[in-house]
Amino acid sequence: MAHKTQEEIREQDRLYQQAYRAGHREQINAYSRAYHQRNRTKLLKKMHGRYMAKQDEYKATAKAQRQLYKLEALRMYGGTTCACCGETHIEFLCIDHINGGGMAHRRTIGAYIGNNFYRWLKSHGYPLGFRVLCVNCNFALGHAGYCPHSFAKNSSK
């Protein structure tokens, strides 16, 4: 009879644990909830300590994730150029509701800041009715009803 290798023993143990968890899911979840309730303060302190130790790393990761959401949304709605004035600096670009009503729409979906809105767009398959504009063009359309860039283009013809 051959002895089992460490890898075989680990694999057998892993399969046993997986089967046990599948058969006792409710008990495990109930125990976990009770444990977290009993030790809430201690666990929050521990999580806060981890966050403080790696705060810069967490912030950098979050910023990179926000940039990815924004870039993906911009690409899905026409690229990294303002549809009105041609601005190409990513920092100045945003997504515009073509038919207006952007603030009311963001209120209904609970996306008051850009990143939440970009995530909403992605989770809804980038629906129609949006375009890429720079902040200046978007603000002018929302507050004045027209963009000075398009007004200047039309008046020079």
C-alpha positions as CSV (number, residue, x, y, z in Angstrom):
1,M,0.0,0.0,0.0
2,A,1.5,3.3,-1.1
3,H,1.5,6.3,1.1
4,K,-0.4,9.4,0.0
5,T,1.5,12.5,-1.0
6,Q,1.0,15.8,0.7
7,E,-0.8,17.1,-2.4
8,E,-3.2,14.2,-2.3
9,I,-4.0,14.7,1.3
10,R,-4.6,18.4,0.8
11,E,-6.9,17.7,-2.1
12,Q,-8.8,15.1,-0.2
13,D,-9.2,17.5,2.8
14,R,-10.3,20.3,0.4
15,L,-13.0,18.1,-1.1
16,Y,-14.2,17.1,2.3
17,Q,-14.4,20.7,3.5
18,Q,-16.3,21.7,0.4
19,A,-18.8,18.9,0.8
20,Y,-19.3,19.7,4.5
21,R,-19.9,23.4,3.8
22,A,-22.4,22.6,1.1
23,G,-24.3,20.3,3.5
24,H,-24.2,22.7,6.5
25,R,-24.5,26.1,4.9
26,E,-27.3,27.4,7.1
27,Q,-25.5,26.4,10.3
28,I,-22.2,27.9,9.2
29,N,-24.0,31.2,8.2
30,A,-25.9,31.4,11.5
31,Y,-22.7,30.8,13.5
32,S,-20.8,33.4,11.4
33,R,-23.6,36.0,11.9
34,A,-23.6,35.4,15.7
35,Y,-19.8,35.6,15.9
36,H,-19.7,38.9,14.0
37,Q,-22.5,40.4,16.3
38,R,-20.6,39.3,19.4
39,N,-17.3,40.6,18.2
40,R,-18.3,43.6,16.2
41,T,-16.1,46.1,18.0
42,K,-13.1,43.9,17.9
43,L,-13.5,43.1,14.2
44,L,-14.1,46.8,13.3
45,K,-10.9,47.8,15.1
46,K,-9.0,45.1,13.3
47,M,-10.4,46.2,9.9
48,H,-9.6,49.8,10.7
49,G,-6.1,48.9,11.6
50,R,-5.6,47.0,8.3
51,Y,-7.0,50.0,6.4
52,M,-4.8,52.5,8.1
53,A,-1.7,50.3,7.5
54,K,-2.5,50.1,3.8
55,Q,-4.5,53.3,3.3
56,D,-2.4,54.7,0.4
57,E,-2.6,51.3,-1.4
58,Y,-6.4,51.1,-1.0
59,K,-6.8,54.7,-2.2
60,A,-4.6,54.1,-5.2
61,T,-6.6,50.9,-6.1
62,A,-9.9,52.7,-5.7
63,K,-8.7,55.6,-7.9
64,A,-7.5,53.2,-10.6
65,Q,-10.9,51.3,-10.5
66,R,-12.8,54.6,-10.9
67,Q,-10.6,55.5,-13.9
68,L,-11.3,52.2,-15.5
69,Y,-15.1,52.6,-15.1
70,K,-14.9,56.1,-16.6
71,L,-12.7,55.1,-19.5
72,E,-14.9,52.1,-20.4
73,A,-18.0,54.3,-20.3
74,L,-16.3,57.0,-22.5
75,R,-15.2,54.4,-25.0
76,M,-18.7,52.9,-25.2
77,Y,-20.2,56.3,-25.9
78,G,-18.0,57.5,-28.6
79,G,-14.4,57.6,-27.4
80,T,-12.3,60.1,-25.5
81,T,-13.3,63.2,-27.4
82,C,-16.1,65.7,-26.6
83,A,-18.9,65.4,-29.2
84,C,-19.3,69.2,-29.2
85,C,-15.9,71.0,-29.0
86,G,-13.4,68.1,-29.5
87,E,-11.8,68.3,-26.0
88,T,-9.6,65.2,-25.4
89,H,-8.3,65.5,-21.9
90,I,-9.9,62.7,-20.0
91,E,-10.1,64.7,-16.8
92,F,-12.5,67.1,-18.5
93,L,-14.8,64.5,-20.1
94,C,-18.1,63.1,-18.8
95,I,-21.2,61.4,-19.9
96,D,-24.2,63.5,-21.0
97,H,-27.9,62.6,-21.1
98,I,-28.7,63.5,-24.8
99,N,-32.3,64.4,-24.1
100,G,-31.5,66.2,-20.8
101,G,-32.9,65.3,-17.4
102,G,-29.5,64.0,-16.1
103,M,-29.9,65.1,-12.5
104,A,-33.4,63.7,-12.2
105,H,-32.2,60.4,-13.7
106,R,-29.2,60.2,-11.3
107,R,-31.6,60.9,-8.3
108,T,-33.8,58.0,-9.3
109,I,-30.9,55.5,-9.6
110,G,-29.1,56.9,-6.6
111,A,-25.9,57.8,-8.5
112,Y,-25.1,61.3,-7.4
113,I,-21.4,61.1,-8.3
114,G,-19.7,60.1,-11.6
115,N,-18.3,56.7,-10.5
116,N,-21.7,55.4,-9.3
117,F,-23.2,56.5,-12.6
118,Y,-20.5,54.9,-14.7
119,R,-21.1,51.6,-12.7
120,W,-24.8,51.9,-13.4
121,L,-24.2,52.4,-17.1
122,K,-22.0,49.3,-17.2
123,S,-24.5,47.1,-15.2
124,H,-27.3,48.1,-17.6
125,G,-25.3,47.3,-20.7
126,Y,-24.5,50.9,-21.7
127,P,-28.1,51.9,-22.8
128,L,-28.7,54.4,-25.6
129,G,-29.4,58.1,-25.0
130,F,-25.9,59.1,-23.7
131,R,-22.8,60.8,-25.3
132,V,-19.4,62.1,-24.3
133,L,-19.2,65.8,-23.6
134,C,-16.6,67.9,-21.8
135,V,-17.7,69.4,-18.5
136,N,-18.0,72.9,-20.0
137,C,-20.3,71.8,-22.8
138,N,-22.4,69.6,-20.5
139,F,-22.8,72.5,-18.0
140,A,-23.7,75.0,-20.7
141,L,-26.3,72.7,-22.2
142,G,-27.8,72.0,-18.7
143,H,-27.9,75.6,-17.6
144,A,-28.2,77.7,-20.7
145,G,-30.0,75.2,-23.0
146,Y,-27.2,75.5,-25.6
147,C,-23.5,75.2,-25.9
148,P,-21.5,78.3,-26.9
149,H,-19.2,76.0,-29.0
150,S,-22.1,74.8,-31.2
151,F,-23.6,78.4,-31.2
152,A,-20.2,79.8,-32.5
153,K,-20.0,77.0,-35.2
154,N,-23.6,77.7,-36.4
155,S,-23.2,81.5,-36.5
156,S,-19.9,81.4,-38.5
157,K,-21.6,79.6,-41.4
